[in-house]
């Protein structure tokens, strides 16, 4: 993302946002608005978490973050304790993790130290960040979708909680 700045003479110039600027814009709580997946190489686009996914993303000033995302239409277990099939469906319809984060250029980098899926714990997750008003889009580079392994680019659109 390019940011337009103003030189001391009043001329517009293109600059890259500094790490602190991006960090300052990230800090706070964000609600998931939409999640789009573009499959590679077909370029087919789908709402990979359903039409109304739920999620919150919280970036803290101390460099920590937490994310909890759930697919639209999750079914409540029949009893208080989910049976094996219900539990599997619930775990497969969510993404949750916590990490340290750092900002480099137009990317936020998550260093995952806890997650819903132990194969995610210990990984580094890169997300390109763009802003449009009070909305933010996070996009990892092309990679396997953690919910089903499909090679794709995902775009998660978040709106700042006020």
C-alpha positions as a LaTeX table, in Angstrom:
\begin{tabular}{lrrr}
\hline
Residue & $x$ (\AA) & $y$ (\AA) & $z$ (\AA) \\
\hline
Unk1 & 0.00 & 0.00 & 0.00 \\
Unk2 & 1.33 & 3.42 & $-0.87$ \\
Unk3 & 0.60 & 6.41 & 1.32 \\
Unk4 & 0.66 & 9.92 & $-0.08$ \\
Unk5 & 2.65 & 12.39 & 1.98 \\
Unk6 & 3.36 & 16.08 & 1.56 \\
Unk7 & 6.90 & 17.44 & 1.17 \\
Unk8 & 7.78 & 20.67 & 2.97 \\
Unk9 & 7.25 & 22.51 & $-0.36$ \\
Unk10 & 3.65 & 21.22 & $-0.52$ \\
Unk11 & 4.20 & 18.66 & $-3.31$ \\
Unk12 & 2.62 & 15.20 & $-3.03$ \\
Unk13 & 5.08 & 12.33 & $-2.73$ \\
Unk14 & 4.64 & 8.56 & $-2.38$ \\
Unk15 & 5.99 & 7.01 & 0.83 \\
Unk16 & 5.79 & 3.62 & 2.49 \\
Unk17 & 4.08 & 3.64 & 5.89 \\
Unk18 & 6.54 & 3.12 & 8.70 \\
Unk19 & 6.22 & 0.20 & 11.08 \\
Unk20 & 4.94 & 2.39 & 13.93 \\
Unk21 & 2.23 & 3.88 & 11.71 \\
Unk22 & 0.95 & 0.42 & 10.79 \\
Unk23 & 1.14 & $-0.77$ & 14.42 \\
Unk24 & $-0.82$ & 2.28 & 15.60 \\
Unk25 & $-3.53$ & 1.63 & 13.00 \\
Unk26 & $-3.80$ & $-2.07$ & 13.94 \\
Unk27 & $-4.17$ & $-1.60$ & 17.71 \\
Unk28 & $-7.73$ & $-2.23$ & 18.85 \\
Unk29 & $-10.54$ & $-4.70$ & 18.28 \\
Unk30 & $-11.80$ & $-5.68$ & 14.84 \\
Unk31 & $-14.98$ & $-7.59$ & 13.85 \\
Unk32 & $-14.92$ & $-9.93$ & 10.83 \\
Unk33 & $-17.16$ & $-8.70$ & 8.01 \\
Unk34 & $-16.29$ & $-11.14$ & 5.21 \\
Unk35 & $-13.84$ & $-13.87$ & 4.25 \\
Unk36 & $-13.05$ & $-14.53$ & 0.60 \\
Unk37 & $-10.88$ & $-17.28$ & $-0.83$ \\
Unk38 & $-9.43$ & $-17.22$ & $-4.33$ \\
Unk39 & $-8.34$ & $-20.72$ & $-5.29$ \\
Unk40 & $-5.13$ & $-21.25$ & $-7.23$ \\
Unk41 & $-4.89$ & $-21.81$ & $-10.20$ \\
Unk42 & $-8.66$ & $-21.75$ & $-11.04$ \\
Unk43 & $-9.10$ & $-18.20$ & $-9.62$ \\
Unk44 & $-12.52$ & $-19.31$ & $-8.36$ \\
Unk45 & $-13.71$ & $-17.04$ & $-5.53$ \\
Unk46 & $-15.81$ & $-18.27$ & $-2.62$ \\
Unk47 & $-16.97$ & $-17.03$ & 0.75 \\
Unk48 & $-14.89$ & $-19.76$ & 2.42 \\
Unk49 & $-16.33$ & $-19.21$ & 5.91 \\
Unk50 & $-19.91$ & $-18.81$ & 4.68 \\
Unk51 & $-21.91$ & $-15.67$ & 4.02 \\
Unk52 & $-21.88$ & $-14.39$ & 7.60 \\
Unk53 & $-18.78$ & $-15.59$ & 9.42 \\
Unk54 & $-18.10$ & $-14.43$ & 12.96 \\
Unk55 & $-14.78$ & $-13.31$ & 14.27 \\
Unk56 & $-12.85$ & $-10.92$ & 16.42 \\
Unk57 & $-9.26$ & $-9.85$ & 16.10 \\
Unk58 & $-7.54$ & $-7.93$ & 18.86 \\
Unk59 & $-4.18$ & $-6.19$ & 18.49 \\
Unk60 & $-2.69$ & $-4.93$ & 21.75 \\
Unk61 & $-0.16$ & $-2.11$ & 22.11 \\
Unk62 & 2.33 & $-4.49$ & 23.79 \\
Unk63 & 2.81 & $-6.45$ & 20.54 \\
Unk64 & 0.42 & $-9.34$ & 21.24 \\
Unk65 & $-2.67$ & $-10.34$ & 19.29 \\
Unk66 & $-5.56$ & $-12.79$ & 19.56 \\
Unk67 & $-7.87$ & $-14.04$ & 16.82 \\
Unk68 & $-11.07$ & $-16.10$ & 17.00 \\
Unk69 & $-12.91$ & $-16.84$ & 13.76 \\
Unk70 & $-15.86$ & $-19.15$ & 13.18 \\
Unk71 & $-17.60$ & $-20.30$ & 10.01 \\
Unk72 & $-21.19$ & $-19.17$ & 9.46 \\
Unk73 & $-23.93$ & $-21.67$ & 10.38 \\
Unk74 & $-22.13$ & $-23.66$ & 13.08 \\
Unk75 & $-24.47$ & $-26.13$ & 14.74 \\
Unk76 & $-24.86$ & $-26.29$ & 18.50 \\
Unk77 & $-24.25$ & $-29.80$ & 19.97 \\
Unk78 & $-27.37$ & $-31.76$ & 20.90 \\
Unk79 & $-26.20$ & $-32.01$ & 24.53 \\
Unk80 & $-23.99$ & $-29.93$ & 26.79 \\
Unk81 & $-20.97$ & $-32.10$ & 25.88 \\
Unk82 & $-20.44$ & $-32.54$ & 22.14 \\
Unk83 & $-20.12$ & $-36.08$ & 20.80 \\
Unk84 & $-17.09$ & $-36.92$ & 18.65 \\
Unk85 & $-18.70$ & $-35.95$ & 15.31 \\
Unk86 & $-20.07$ & $-32.68$ & 16.73 \\
Unk87 & $-16.72$ & $-31.82$ & 18.32 \\
Unk88 & $-14.92$ & $-32.47$ & 15.03 \\
Unk89 & $-17.38$ & $-30.26$ & 13.13 \\
Unk90 & $-16.90$ & $-27.47$ & 15.67 \\
Unk91 & $-13.10$ & $-27.60$ & 15.60 \\
Unk92 & $-13.05$ & $-27.75$ & 11.78 \\
Unk93 & $-15.24$ & $-24.65$ & 11.56 \\
Unk94 & $-12.98$ & $-22.33$ & 13.53 \\
Unk95 & $-9.59$ & $-20.69$ & 13.59 \\
Unk96 & $-8.15$ & $-19.37$ & 16.84 \\
Unk97 & $-4.65$ & $-18.34$ & 17.79 \\
Unk98 & $-2.54$ & $-15.92$ & 19.79 \\
Unk99 & 0.86 & $-14.53$ & 18.96 \\
Unk100 & 3.43 & $-11.84$ & 19.19 \\
Unk101 & 3.24 & $-9.54$ & 16.18 \\
Unk102 & 5.51 & $-7.15$ & 14.37 \\
Unk103 & 4.93 & $-4.75$ & 11.50 \\
Unk104 & 7.26 & $-4.61$ & 8.51 \\
Unk105 & 6.31 & $-2.36$ & 5.59 \\
Unk106 & 2.71 & $-3.19$ & 4.65 \\
Unk107 & 2.74 & $-6.56$ & 6.45 \\
Unk108 & 1.89 & $-7.70$ & 9.95 \\
Unk109 & 3.80 & $-10.82$ & 10.96 \\
Unk110 & 2.28 & $-13.12$ & 13.58 \\
Unk111 & 4.62 & $-15.41$ & 15.56 \\
Unk112 & 2.06 & $-18.01$ & 16.74 \\
Unk113 & 2.62 & $-19.43$ & 20.20 \\
Unk114 & $-0.86$ & $-20.86$ & 20.88 \\
Unk115 & $-3.59$ & $-22.10$ & 18.53 \\
Unk116 & $-6.67$ & $-24.27$ & 18.04 \\
Unk117 & $-4.57$ & $-26.55$ & 15.85 \\
Unk118 & $-1.12$ & $-27.52$ & 17.09 \\
Unk119 & 0.23 & $-27.61$ & 13.53 \\
Unk120 & $-0.29$ & $-23.81$ & 13.50 \\
Unk121 & 1.54 & $-23.27$ & 16.83 \\
Unk122 & 5.15 & $-22.23$ & 16.29 \\
Unk123 & 4.53 & $-20.96$ & 12.76 \\
Unk124 & 5.03 & $-17.48$ & 11.36 \\
Unk125 & 1.97 & $-16.05$ & 9.62 \\
Unk126 & 2.47 & $-13.08$ & 7.26 \\
Unk127 & $-0.48$ & $-10.87$ & 6.37 \\
Unk128 & $-0.52$ & $-7.99$ & 3.89 \\
Unk129 & $-2.55$ & $-5.14$ & 5.40 \\
Unk130 & $-4.65$ & $-2.59$ & 3.54 \\
Unk131 & $-7.09$ & $-0.04$ & 4.95 \\
Unk132 & $-10.18$ & 1.59 & 3.53 \\
Unk133 & $-11.86$ & 3.91 & 6.02 \\
Unk134 & $-12.65$ & 1.92 & 9.18 \\
Unk135 & $-12.14$ & $-1.39$ & 7.36 \\
Unk136 & $-8.98$ & $-3.43$ & 7.16 \\
Unk137 & $-8.16$ & $-6.34$ & 4.84 \\
Unk138 & $-5.61$ & $-8.98$ & 5.84 \\
Unk139 & $-4.27$ & $-11.30$ & 3.15 \\
Unk140 & $-1.65$ & $-14.02$ & 3.55 \\
Unk141 & 0.54 & $-14.90$ & 0.57 \\
Unk142 & $-0.70$ & $-17.86$ & $-1.50$ \\
Unk143 & $-0.73$ & $-20.90$ & 0.80 \\
Unk144 & $-2.83$ & $-23.92$ & 1.84 \\
Unk145 & $-6.05$ & $-22.88$ & 3.58 \\
Unk146 & $-5.73$ & $-24.06$ & 7.23 \\
Unk147 & $-9.34$ & $-25.29$ & 7.25 \\
Unk148 & $-9.11$ & $-27.67$ & 4.25 \\
Unk149 & $-5.64$ & $-27.43$ & 2.65 \\
Unk150 & $-6.78$ & $-25.85$ & $-0.64$ \\
Unk151 & $-3.98$ & $-23.76$ & $-2.21$ \\
Unk152 & $-5.39$ & $-20.24$ & $-2.25$ \\
Unk153 & $-5.22$ & $-16.58$ & $-1.31$ \\
Unk154 & $-7.59$ & $-15.60$ & 1.49 \\
Unk155 & $-8.80$ & $-12.09$ & 2.20 \\
Unk156 & $-10.36$ & $-11.35$ & 5.56 \\
Unk157 & $-12.17$ & $-8.03$ & 5.79 \\
Unk158 & $-12.46$ & $-6.53$ & 9.27 \\
Unk159 & $-14.25$ & $-3.49$ & 10.63 \\
Unk160 & $-12.99$ & $-1.59$ & 13.67 \\
Unk161 & $-15.17$ & $-2.05$ & 16.78 \\
Unk162 & $-15.95$ & 1.29 & 18.38 \\
\hline
\end{tabular}
